[in-house]
Amino acid sequence: MHGAGCHRGPSLSRPPPPSVSFPPPPPVPFVVAEDDRSELSMRVLRAARFGLLRSLGPAAPPRHLHNRVREHQKLFQEDNGLPVHLKGGAMDSALYHFTTLVCSVGTCYSLWSLAQASRPKKN
C-alpha cells in the first residue's frame, strides 16, 4: 500500500530546449571567380528570399499609405443618428441596399421553390 508521503519515482521534468539562432548570411564578394558563381548565385537567391520575406511580413507597414485612423474615428464616433454601417457615406448605403435586395430576392425564390416542390407532380 502507498502511504501519503510515498515517493513515486524520478522527476519527469525536462530541461528547456536549446534556443536556435541562425547566423547572419555571409557577405557577397565583389570579385567572383568562375568556380564560385554557383555559390554566389545561391547566396544572392538566399539574400533575395530573406529580403522579400522581410518586406512582405506583417512588421513592414506600407509606405505609400497615409494613416487615417484619427479621421475615421471622428467620422464613426460622430452622433448624427445614423447606424454605424451607414456612416461611411453613399457607398455604404448602396452596398447596404444591394445586400438587402439580394437577401429579399433569395428568400422569395427559396419560398417559391419550396412551394413548387411541395405540390404533387402531374402525370
N, C-alpha and C positions, 0 to 999 in steps of 0.2 A: 504494500500500500504506500501511497505517496503522502508525505506529510506536507504541512503548509510551507515549510521552508526548504523544500526539496530542490536540488539543483538539477536542471533538465538537460544539461549538456553544454557544449561550447556555444559562445555567442555567434549569431549569424550575421553580424554587421559586416558590411563590405567596405573596403577603402574607396574613397571617391575616385571616379575615373580621371585619368590624366587629361589635362587641358591640351587641346590641339591648337597649335598656331602654325600658320603657313608662312614661310619666309617670303620676303618681297621678291618679285621677279627680277632676274639679273638684268643689268643694263645692256642695251643693244650696242654692239661696237659699230663704229662708223666705217672702218675699213674691214672688208669681208673677203676672205679667201674663197676660192671656188668650192673647196670641200666643206666649208661651213655654211653654205647657202641654205641647205635644208634645215639645219638647226636654227638659223636666223629666221627663216620663214615660219617655223613653229613658234619661235619666241614672239614674232610680230603678231601671229594669229592669236596666241595666248593673251598678249597685252591688249589686242583689239577686243577680244571677247570680254576681258575684265573691264575694259573701259566702257563697252556697250552695256554690260550689266550694271555698272555703276551709274551710267546716265539714265537707264530705264528704271532703276529701282525707285521705291517709294520715298527715299530720302532726297531725291533730286526734284525740287519744285520746278514747274515750268517757268522759264524766264521771260516769256513774252506776254504773260497774263498779268493783269492788274488786279490786286486784291480788293474785291468789292464787298467784303463781309459786312463792314460797317453800314454801307449803303443799303444792303439787303436787310440788315437788322432793323434799320429805321423804317423801311418800307413795310416789313411784315409785322412790326410791333405797333404801327400806327393804328389808332382806334377810329376806323372810318366805316364801321358797320358791315364790312364785307367778310365773308368766311375766308379762312387762310388759303384755301385752294383757288380763290379768285383774286387774290391781292396782286398777282403778277401782271395783270393787265389784260389786254384783248386776246392775246394768245392763250392764256389760261382759261379765259371764258370760252373761246372757240373749242378748245380741247375738252372742256367740261361738257359742253352741249353736244359735241360729236360723240363722246363716250355715252352720254345719256341716250342719244338716238340709237346707237348700236345696241345697247343693252335692251332698249324697248323693242326694237325690231326682232332681236334674237328671242326675247321672251314670247312675243306674239307668234313667231314662227314655230317655236317649240310647242306652244299650246295647240296651234293648228295641226302640227304633225301628230301630236298625241290624240287629238280628236279624230283625225283620219285613221290612225292605227286602231282605234277602239271600235270603229264601225266594221260590221261583217263584210266580207268580200262578196260581190255579186258573181254568180257563176255563169 
